[in-house]
Amino acid sequence: MTAINPPKDKYHAVWIIFFILGLGTLLPWNFFMTATMYFIERLKDQSDVGSNGTLNVTMEGDSRNVLQAKFSNVMTLCAMVPLLIFTCLNSFIHQRIPQTLRISGCLSVILVVFLLTAILVKVDVTPLPFFMLTMIKIVCINSFGAVLQGSLFGLAGMLPAAYTTPIMSGQGLAGTFAAFSMICALASGSALNDSSFGYFITACVVILLAIFSYLALPRMEFFQYYAESGGLRPANDEENKMDLLKKDGSEEKRPVVSLTGEESKPTVSVFGIFKQIWVTALSVCCIFTVTIGTFPAVTVDVKTTVSDPGEWETYFIPVSCFLLFNVMDWAGRSLTAVCMWPGKDSMWLPILVIARVIFVPLFILCNVQPREYLPVVFANDAWYIVFMIVFAFSNGYLASLCMCFGPKKVAQHEAETAGAIMAFFLSLGLALGAGLSFGFRAMI
């Protein structure tokens, strides 16, 4: 096997595996969010729980107890804080813990958490212990999910840039699955326990599929070539040839071979790598700060202005907010498989990222209710839908570009660390956006 003739990805098997692994990283969390009504129903005082277990949650504030009222806020806190902390830790510990253990171990723990969640659907637990167990599970899913995500982007960093795209695309599909689940739950009127049990078993199946896919990855000749090439890309790949050159024009340092014939890996400096990718890292952070700052905290409170809306009022937010966002986000992430403009060193990338800040006032000036301070400028539903399409598509496309480009701006042996750093700044954007969302909503 020579560098001149690298193997082909037969049947796009490696691409599909990375897509499944990307799906597996976000589907668990999305299914937890989708099942919010189930968790709120389970937190009812025992005297209030109906005998038929139907999905009949009343969301008015005066009908909820303390645990129900605080569930969403505490859930967000228990998700974002561990996600940020463990993504940061992964940037340093990934060099000390084997990649196989990190990825397969995290998937296994998440699988166990969802099996436990599915079992608890059929077990009666009083509200307070159930609340505590749920928050512990959310902490576990996001802690191990952070390590999994960072490790996965680092793994993809060893392959050509296009192999970060299936991860981003798979993550986008996870949100679309969740949105469809929400709409189906509204339309079916299924018993609470049946629909919730189906949610969690579906998540278990996807995680199992991701585990088997990862175990099959080392058997792929295409993956073996890049994993065993000593950190060097094939010389006939134009993009990879450019990556072998430093900015000062010198060649990338190759692994040093000792007198015993063993390769000693070059030292990797986290801060040195950050200096090379800081523009891309801050860009992905800015993208998700704007996105999470407005979606769903602001966008979910937009009301339809259609006179006599009928069923449209029930489905307006599930369709126009959640489903539309996830479908367009997925489309944006997937487009990078065929188009990667602007380039990784182009100034247009950070310019387009900063321009997305305009969506904050645009959504605030839609028909968000209740409101106290600002007027409604974009009252028609069409404005909201157009804003959502561009907002979601730009989120998926620009975020995917940044995650693809980050590991390609450094030497090959530094790519995994660069991927982990990019994942940290992605999580930092999520956390900053979650914090800013309270301020954005209060402005209205």
C-alpha positions, 0 to 999 in steps of 0.5 A: 500500500503506497502513498501514491495509491491510497485505498478507496472508501468502498461503498462509503462504509467509513462515511456511513459509520461516522454518520451513525456515530454522529447520530449517536452523539446527539440523539440521546440528549434530543430524546431526553428533551423530546420526552419533557412532557413525560418527565413533567407528568411523572413529577406530579404529586401522586394524588394528581396522577391519572389512572390511564396514564394518558399524555394530558399534561397541563402546562399552566404555571399555577397547576405545576408543583415546584419540581415541575416548574423548575424541571426545564431550568435545572435540566438545562443547567445539568446538561450544559455545565457537565458538557462544557467541563468534560469537553474541556477535560477531554482536550487534555486527557485524550492523550492519556486515555486510549481512543478506543476506551473513550469512544466505546466506553462512553457509548456503553455508559450512555446505553446503560443510562437509557436502558435504566430510563426505559425500565423506570418508565414501568416502575413507580417512583415518587416525584423527588427521587425521580427528579434526582435520578433524572438529573443524575442521568442527564449529567451522565449523558452530557458528561460522557457525551462530551468526551464522546463528541470530542473524541469523535471529532479528533478521530475524524481529524485524522481522515480527509476533511470531508469525513467531519461532515457525516458527523455534523450531518448525523447530529443534525438528523438527531434533532430532526428525529426528535422533532418528528417524535414530538409531532407524532406524540401530539398527533397520536394521543398515545398513552404516556408510558407507551410513547415514552417507552418507545422513545427510550428503546429507540435511543437504545437501538441507535446507541447499539448500532453506533457501538457495532459501527465503531467496532467495525471501523478498524476493519475498514482498509480506508480507515486503517490507511489513515490511522496507520500512516504515521500521521501523514496524508497521501501526497496526491491529495491537494488539500492534504499536500498544503497541510503538510507545509507550515506557514513559514514554508518549512515541511511538517516534522515527521515522527522521529524513529529511535535507534530501536526502530520505534517511532516516538510521537512528536510532542503536542502543545494544546496552547500552540495548536490553539494559536493556529486555530483560534479564528475557527474555534471562536467562530464555532463558539460564536455560531452556537452562542447566537443559536442557543441564545435565541433557539428555543428560548425566544423562538418557542414563544412566537405566536401565530397571527393567523385569524382562526388558526384552528389546528395550525395553532397547535402545530405552529411551534412544533412545525415552524420552530422545531421541525423546520430548524432541524431539517434546515440545520441538517441540510446546511450540515450536509451541504458541506459534503459537496461545497466548502465555501469559503475556504479555511483561511478566508476572511469571509468565514468569520464575517459570515459568522459575525453577521448571524448576530442580526438574527437576535433582534430579528426574532425578538421583533417577531410576535413573541408573547408575552412581551412588555418592552419592545414592539412587534415589527414582524407580525406575519408568520411568513417572516418568522418562517423565513428567518428560521430557514436562513437562521437554521441553514446558516447554523448547520453550514457554517458550524460544519465548515468550522468543525471540518477546517479546524483540524486541517489548519494544523499538522496531522499529528496535532489533528486529534487535539485540534478536534478536541479543542474545536469540540470544547469551543462548540460546547462553550458556545452552547453554554454561553448561549444558554446563559444569554438566552435569559437576557434576550428573553428579558429584553422583550 
